[in-house]
Amino acid sequence: MSLPVTAEPPVLIEEWEVLDLLTSLVDKSLVVYEEDERGVSRYRLLETVRQYAHDHLVASDQSTAARDRHRDWFALYAEQSLVPLCDTGSGWDQVEFEYPNLLAALEWCVAEKNCLDATRRLLMVLSPFWDLHGRVSEGRQVCSQLLAMSKTKQATGTTLALMLEAGNLANLQQDYALGRALLEEALYLGQESRDTFSAASALHYLGHATLMQGDLPVARSYFEQSLRLQQDLGQTAHMPHILLNLGHIARFEQRFDRARGYYDEAIARCREQDPSDHLILAHPFMNLGHVARLTGNFTEAQRCYRESLHRFVDVDARSGIAYNLEGLACLAASMGAYSRAPRLFGAADALRQAIQTPVPPVDRASYADALQATRSTLGDETFEIMWAQGHAMTLEQAVEYALEDGAEP
């Protein structure tokens, strides 16, 4: 027999009463008290109690106000607490734990139309979470579903933010046609609504996608347009990313001194903004490793790759780890350390398969050259054995192998 759900007026309590009431509910086994490894305490309802409370809330006239408060709290929590923690690598477990709440808050942003500010704050955490932790497909599915909902709600601001994220995630999986269509529509919407920040972001993502496909002149044009808009806004937060991408263009054009200058400036800007942000510093160090390798400075290349890899590992940035393993594999091939190269390539390939982000087209030729040189030296049978050994490594084993003390690359 089920009891009818009725809406009753809420009973207001004083702030000082909350802890006593929670303790009482724990004693009655209606609420569970938990403490994580950092000593952070948390209370949660038993699922049956939570569902019962949810039904009462939905039946009341307090549902909208409660979801508004939930959305606003988690948007602020994402920006002020989770983002700083994740920048240093210590917050991703908390993001995983709060993931259902973050998604629920994002969904309510769409349901309530133009909640652009809250949407952006939530995506500040969700976007790198999807990208770095091998959940790009999941992120794409979430954005696709919410985009469809936002268009029916005519939530222009929220639609724009989701469109940018969906386009970026599509490009990460090399779905460039869809990614370009989404980003060009986002650029148009940003320009039409005079949302300069979104327009600049769309241009930046378009530049990165074009760069990864090897169209350097068009990529440079996108980045320069994005830079001008950000300068008009007085924005400096994205400057390291633009410098990094301009460095990529110079590197692919074999203008190595210019590339090194861009990467060095990106590192300086990163340290000015937040010296504790391991992720943003990892990228220029890795690319300085590429430049050093391509110019024959193998000792410097190894130092830069390892510095970068440590930082990627600190924040569990798996896409960055894959790139780094590939860089070290190319370095091993360049130095004639042919027993290491196929293992590192195999480990990187296994990681890319797991996170569903293939090698970008712009990098394939250089990787193919290193693989061919290694295979020709070792012979097919030995190469395949060593590749399989690397492919079978766990992520931890691959990182340990790449960072072995005293090992040649």
C-alpha positions as CSV (number, residue, x, y, z in Angstrom):
1,M,0.0,0.0,0.0
2,S,1.5,3.4,-1.0
3,L,0.8,6.5,0.9
4,P,-0.4,9.6,-1.0
5,V,2.2,12.3,-1.5
6,T,1.0,15.6,-0.2
7,A,2.5,19.1,-0.3
8,E,2.8,20.7,3.1
9,P,4.2,24.1,4.0
10,P,7.9,23.9,4.8
11,V,9.0,24.2,8.4
12,L,11.7,26.8,8.8
13,I,14.5,26.0,11.2
14,E,17.4,28.1,12.5
15,E,20.9,27.6,11.2
16,W,22.2,26.5,14.5
17,E,19.6,23.6,14.6
18,V,20.9,21.9,11.5
19,L,23.7,19.9,13.1
20,D,21.5,18.6,15.9
21,L,18.8,17.6,13.5
22,L,21.4,15.8,11.2
23,T,22.8,14.0,14.2
24,S,19.3,12.9,15.2
25,L,18.6,11.6,11.7
26,V,21.9,9.7,11.7
27,D,21.0,8.1,15.0
28,K,17.7,7.0,13.4
29,S,19.5,5.5,10.4
30,L,17.7,7.9,8.1
31,V,20.9,9.8,7.1
32,V,24.3,8.4,6.6
33,Y,27.5,10.2,7.8
34,E,30.6,9.7,5.7
35,E,34.2,11.0,5.8
36,D,36.7,10.8,3.0
37,E,40.4,10.2,3.1
38,R,41.0,14.0,3.5
39,G,38.8,14.1,6.6
40,V,36.0,16.0,4.8
41,S,32.7,15.0,6.2
42,R,29.4,14.6,4.3
43,Y,25.8,13.6,5.1
44,R,23.6,11.9,2.6
45,L,20.1,10.5,2.7
46,L,19.3,6.8,2.3
47,E,18.0,6.3,-1.2
48,T,14.5,5.4,-0.2
49,V,14.3,8.5,2.0
50,R,15.8,10.7,-0.7
51,Q,13.2,9.5,-3.2
52,Y,10.4,10.1,-0.7
53,A,11.7,13.6,0.0
54,H,12.0,14.3,-3.7
55,D,8.4,13.3,-4.4
56,H,7.3,15.7,-1.6
57,L,9.4,18.4,-3.1
58,V,8.0,17.9,-6.6
59,A,4.5,18.0,-5.3
60,S,5.1,21.2,-3.4
61,D,5.4,24.8,-4.7
62,Q,9.0,24.8,-3.5
63,S,10.5,22.7,-6.3
64,T,11.6,25.5,-8.6
65,A,13.1,27.5,-5.8
66,A,15.0,24.5,-4.4
67,R,16.4,23.6,-7.8
68,D,17.4,27.2,-8.3
69,R,19.3,27.1,-5.0
70,H,20.9,23.8,-5.9
71,R,22.0,25.1,-9.3
72,D,23.4,28.3,-7.9
73,W,25.2,26.6,-5.1
74,F,26.9,24.0,-7.3
75,A,27.8,26.6,-10.0
76,L,29.6,28.6,-7.3
77,Y,31.1,25.5,-5.7
78,A,32.5,24.5,-9.1
79,E,34.1,27.8,-9.8
80,Q,35.4,28.7,-6.3
81,S,36.3,25.2,-4.9
82,L,36.5,22.5,-7.5
83,V,38.4,24.5,-10.2
84,P,41.3,25.5,-7.9
85,L,41.5,22.0,-6.5
86,C,41.5,20.4,-10.0
87,D,44.2,22.8,-11.2
88,T,46.6,21.3,-8.6
89,G,45.3,17.7,-9.3
90,S,43.6,17.2,-5.9
91,G,40.0,17.8,-6.9
92,W,39.1,15.2,-9.5
93,D,37.8,12.6,-7.0
94,Q,35.5,15.3,-5.6
95,V,34.3,16.1,-9.1
96,E,33.6,12.4,-9.6
97,F,31.7,12.2,-6.4
98,E,29.6,15.3,-7.2
99,Y,29.1,14.4,-10.8
100,P,25.4,13.7,-10.6
101,N,24.8,17.0,-8.8
102,L,26.9,18.9,-11.3
103,L,24.9,17.3,-14.2
104,A,21.6,18.0,-12.4
105,A,22.5,21.6,-12.0
106,L,23.6,21.9,-15.7
107,E,20.3,20.3,-16.8
108,W,18.4,22.9,-14.7
109,C,20.3,25.7,-16.4
110,V,18.7,24.5,-19.6
111,A,15.3,24.0,-18.2
112,E,15.2,27.5,-16.8
113,K,16.4,29.1,-20.1
114,N,19.0,31.8,-19.9
115,C,21.4,30.7,-17.1
116,L,24.5,31.4,-19.1
117,D,26.7,32.4,-16.1
118,A,25.9,29.2,-14.1
119,T,26.3,27.1,-17.3
120,R,29.8,28.5,-17.8
121,R,30.8,28.0,-14.2
122,L,29.7,24.3,-14.3
123,L,31.4,23.7,-17.6
124,M,34.7,25.1,-16.1
125,V,34.8,21.8,-14.2
126,L,32.9,19.4,-16.5
127,S,34.8,20.3,-19.7
128,P,38.3,19.3,-18.4
129,F,36.8,16.4,-16.6
130,W,35.4,14.9,-19.8
131,D,38.5,15.8,-21.8
132,L,41.3,14.7,-19.5
133,H,39.8,11.6,-18.0
134,G,38.8,9.7,-21.1
135,R,35.1,10.6,-21.0
136,V,34.8,12.6,-24.1
137,S,32.1,10.4,-25.5
138,E,30.1,10.8,-22.4
139,G,30.5,14.6,-22.5
140,R,29.3,14.6,-26.1
141,Q,26.2,12.7,-25.2
142,V,25.4,15.0,-22.3
143,C,25.9,18.1,-24.4
144,S,23.9,16.7,-27.3
145,Q,20.9,15.9,-25.1
146,L,21.0,19.3,-23.4
147,L,21.5,21.2,-26.6
148,A,18.3,19.6,-28.0
149,M,16.5,20.6,-24.9
150,S,17.9,24.1,-24.9
151,K,16.8,24.8,-28.4
152,T,13.2,23.9,-27.6
153,K,13.4,26.2,-24.6
154,Q,15.0,29.0,-26.8
155,A,17.7,29.4,-24.1
156,T,20.1,31.3,-26.3
157,G,22.9,31.9,-23.8
158,T,22.9,28.4,-22.4
159,T,22.6,27.0,-26.0
160,L,25.7,29.0,-27.0
161,A,27.8,27.7,-24.1
162,L,26.8,24.1,-24.7
163,M,27.4,24.5,-28.5
164,L,31.0,25.6,-27.8
165,E,31.6,22.6,-25.5
166,A,29.9,20.2,-28.0
167,G,32.0,21.5,-30.8
168,N,35.3,21.2,-28.9
169,L,34.5,17.7,-27.7
170,A,33.6,16.6,-31.3
171,N,37.0,17.9,-32.5
172,L,38.8,16.0,-29.8
173,Q,37.4,12.8,-31.4
174,Q,38.2,14.1,-34.9
175,D,34.6,14.5,-35.8
176,Y,35.7,17.7,-37.5
177,A,32.7,18.3,-39.8
178,L,30.2,18.3,-36.8
179,G,32.7,20.2,-34.7
180,R,33.1,22.9,-37.3
181,A,29.4,23.2,-37.9
182,L,28.7,23.7,-34.1
183,L,31.5,26.2,-33.6
184,E,30.6,28.2,-36.7
185,E,27.0,28.4,-35.4
186,A,28.3,29.4,-32.0
187,L,30.5,32.1,-33.6
188,Y,27.4,33.5,-35.4
189,L,25.3,33.4,-32.3
190,G,28.0,35.1,-30.3
191,Q,28.4,37.9,-32.9
192,E,24.7,38.3,-33.2
193,S,24.1,38.6,-29.5
194,R,27.3,40.7,-29.0
195,D,28.7,38.0,-26.7
196,T,32.3,38.8,-27.4
197,F,33.6,36.2,-25.0
198,S,31.8,33.4,-26.7
199,A,32.8,34.6,-30.2
200,A,36.4,34.6,-29.1
201,S,36.1,31.1,-27.6
202,A,34.5,29.8,-30.9
203,L,37.4,31.3,-32.9
204,H,39.9,29.7,-30.6
205,Y,38.3,26.3,-30.8
206,L,38.1,26.6,-34.6
207,G,41.7,27.5,-34.7
208,H,42.7,24.5,-32.7
209,A,40.7,22.1,-34.8
210,T,42.1,23.6,-38.0
211,L,45.6,23.4,-36.6
212,M,45.1,19.7,-35.7
213,Q,44.1,19.1,-39.3
214,G,47.3,20.8,-40.6
215,D,45.9,23.9,-42.2
216,L,48.3,26.3,-40.6
217,P,47.5,29.6,-42.3
218,V,43.7,29.3,-41.5
219,A,44.5,28.3,-38.0
220,R,46.7,31.3,-37.5
221,S,43.9,33.6,-38.8
222,Y,41.4,32.1,-36.3
223,F,43.9,32.5,-33.4
224,E,44.7,36.1,-34.3
225,Q,41.0,37.0,-34.5
226,S,40.4,35.4,-31.1
227,L,43.4,37.2,-29.6
228,R,42.1,40.6,-30.8
229,L,38.6,40.0,-29.3
230,Q,40.1,38.9,-26.0
231,Q,42.4,42.0,-25.9
232,D,39.3,44.1,-26.6
233,L,37.7,42.5,-23.5
234,G,40.8,43.0,-21.4
235,Q,41.0,39.2,-21.0
236,T,44.4,37.6,-20.2
237,A,43.4,34.2,-18.9
238,H,43.4,32.5,-22.3
239,M,46.7,34.2,-23.4
240,P,48.8,31.1,-22.6
241,H,46.6,28.9,-24.7
242,I,46.9,31.2,-27.7
243,L,50.7,31.5,-27.3
244,L,50.9,27.7,-27.1
245,N,48.9,27.3,-30.3
246,L,51.0,30.0,-32.1
247,G,54.0,28.0,-31.0
248,H,52.6,24.9,-32.5
249,I,52.2,26.6,-35.9
250,A,55.8,27.9,-35.8
251,R,57.0,24.4,-34.8
252,F,55.1,22.7,-37.7
253,E,56.6,25.4,-40.0
254,Q,60.0,24.4,-38.6
255,R,60.6,27.9,-37.2
256,F,62.0,26.4,-34.0
257,D,63.4,29.6,-32.5
258,R,60.1,31.3,-32.8
259,A,58.2,28.3,-31.5
260,R,60.6,28.1,-28.4
261,G,59.9,31.8,-27.8
262,Y,56.1,31.3,-27.8
263,Y,56.4,28.3,-25.5
264,D,58.7,30.2,-23.1
265,E,56.3,33.1,-23.0
266,A,53.4,30.8,-22.4
267,I,55.2,29.3,-19.4
268,A,55.9,32.8,-18.0
269,R,52.3,33.8,-18.4
270,C,51.1,30.6,-16.7
271,R,53.4,31.2,-13.8
272,E,52.1,34.8,-13.5
273,Q,48.5,33.7,-13.4
274,D,48.8,30.6,-11.2
275,P,52.1,28.8,-10.6
276,S,50.2,25.9,-8.9
277,D,48.3,25.1,-12.1
278,H,50.0,21.9,-13.2
279,L,47.9,21.3,-16.2
280,I,48.4,24.6,-18.0
281,L,52.2,24.4,-17.4
282,A,52.4,20.8,-18.6
283,H,51.6,21.6,-22.3
284,P,54.4,24.2,-23.0
285,F,57.0,22.0,-21.3
286,M,55.9,19.0,-23.5
287,N,56.2,21.2,-26.6
288,L,59.6,22.5,-25.6
289,G,60.5,18.8,-25.5
290,H,59.3,18.5,-29.1
291,V,61.4,21.5,-30.2
292,A,64.5,20.2,-28.4
293,R,64.0,16.7,-30.0
294,L,63.6,18.1,-33.5
295,T,66.7,20.3,-33.1
296,G,68.9,17.4,-31.8
297,N,69.1,18.5,-28.2
298,F,68.1,15.2,-26.8
299,T,69.1,15.8,-23.2
300,E,66.9,18.9,-23.0
301,A,64.1,17.1,-24.7
302,Q,64.2,14.3,-22.1
303,R,64.2,16.9,-19.3
304,C,61.2,18.7,-20.8
305,Y,59.2,15.6,-21.5
306,R,59.7,14.3,-18.0
307,E,58.8,17.6,-16.4
308,S,55.6,17.7,-18.5
309,L,54.7,14.1,-17.8
310,H,55.0,14.6,-14.0
311,R,52.6,17.5,-14.3
312,F,50.1,15.6,-16.4
313,V,50.2,12.7,-14.0
314,D,49.6,15.0,-11.0
315,V,46.3,16.0,-12.5
316,D,45.5,12.6,-14.1
317,A,45.3,14.2,-17.5
318,R,45.2,11.1,-19.6
319,S,45.1,12.7,-23.0
320,G,48.3,14.7,-22.1
321,I,49.9,11.5,-20.8
322,A,49.3,9.9,-24.2
323,Y,50.8,12.8,-26.1
324,N,53.8,12.7,-23.7
325,L,54.4,9.0,-24.1
326,E,54.4,9.5,-27.9
327,G,56.9,12.3,-27.6
328,L,59.2,10.1,-25.5
329,A,58.7,7.3,-28.1
330,C,59.8,9.6,-30.9
331,L,62.8,10.7,-28.8
332,A,63.8,7.1,-28.2
333,A,63.6,6.4,-32.0
334,S,65.7,9.5,-32.7
335,M,68.4,8.4,-30.2
336,G,68.4,4.8,-31.5
337,A,66.9,3.4,-28.3
338,Y,64.8,1.1,-30.3
339,S,63.9,-1.3,-27.5
340,R,62.0,1.5,-25.7
341,A,60.2,3.2,-28.7
342,P,57.8,0.5,-29.6
343,R,56.8,-0.1,-25.9
344,L,56.1,3.6,-25.4
345,F,54.1,3.8,-28.6
346,G,52.2,0.7,-27.7
347,A,51.4,2.1,-24.2
348,A,50.3,5.4,-25.8
349,D,48.1,3.6,-28.3
350,A,46.4,1.6,-25.6
351,L,45.7,4.8,-23.6
352,R,44.3,6.5,-26.7
353,Q,42.0,3.6,-27.4
354,A,40.7,3.8,-23.7
355,I,40.0,7.5,-23.8
356,Q,38.7,7.4,-27.5
357,T,40.9,10.3,-28.7
358,P,43.0,9.3,-31.8
359,V,46.3,10.8,-32.8
360,P,45.5,14.1,-34.6
361,P,46.2,14.2,-38.4
362,V,48.9,16.8,-38.0
363,D,51.0,14.5,-35.9
364,R,50.6,11.2,-37.9
365,A,53.4,11.7,-40.3
366,S,56.1,12.2,-37.7
367,Y,54.8,9.3,-35.6
368,A,54.7,7.1,-38.7
369,D,58.4,8.0,-39.5
370,A,59.5,7.0,-36.0
371,L,57.5,3.8,-36.1
372,Q,58.9,2.8,-39.5
373,A,62.5,3.5,-38.4
374,T,62.0,1.4,-35.3
375,R,60.3,-1.5,-37.2
376,S,63.0,-1.5,-39.9
377,T,65.8,-1.7,-37.2
378,L,64.1,-4.3,-35.0
379,G,62.3,-6.4,-37.6
380,D,58.6,-7.1,-37.7
381,E,58.5,-9.9,-35.2
382,T,60.6,-8.2,-32.5
383,F,58.7,-4.9,-33.0
384,E,55.3,-6.5,-32.6
385,I,56.4,-8.3,-29.4
386,M,57.7,-5.0,-27.9
387,W,54.6,-3.1,-29.1
388,A,52.4,-5.7,-27.4
389,Q,54.4,-5.4,-24.2
390,G,53.7,-1.7,-24.1
391,H,50.1,-2.1,-25.1
392,A,49.6,-4.5,-22.2
393,M,50.9,-2.0,-19.6
394,T,48.6,-0.4,-17.1
395,L,48.7,3.4,-17.1
396,E,50.8,3.3,-13.9
397,Q,53.3,0.9,-15.5
398,A,53.6,3.0,-18.6
399,V,54.3,6.1,-16.7
400,E,56.8,4.3,-14.5
401,Y,58.5,2.9,-17.6
402,A,58.7,6.3,-19.2
403,L,60.2,7.9,-16.1
404,E,62.7,5.2,-15.2
405,D,65.7,6.7,-13.4
406,G,68.8,6.5,-15.5
407,A,67.0,5.0,-18.5
408,E,67.7,6.3,-21.9
409,P,64.6,7.6,-23.6
